[in-house]
């Protein structure tokens, strides 16, 4: 029995090398590229952080709106007015003792 050995031609080697290179490139791009998996995880983490910041800012806005409403002409909260006068202007009543 004679043994036949088949050799790959040069064009087949070039073809397989090119296909392997393309597959490697696209796999790398799918994982590390601008639209890859790692970038997606970064964007999701950033989205979560920004959502938390948005919630904090909305809470601050609602607190400011509440204080603004309580100091408006239509509804005046005297305790809040007294608190703000003491804090912002540094006012105190004559019968109070100020300790620093």
Secondary structure, DSSP 8 states (H G I E B T S, - for coil): ---------HHHHHHHHHHHHHHHHHHHHHHHSTTSHHHHHHHHHHHHHHHHHHHHHHHHHHHHHHHHHHBSSSSB-HHHHHHHIIIII----TT-----
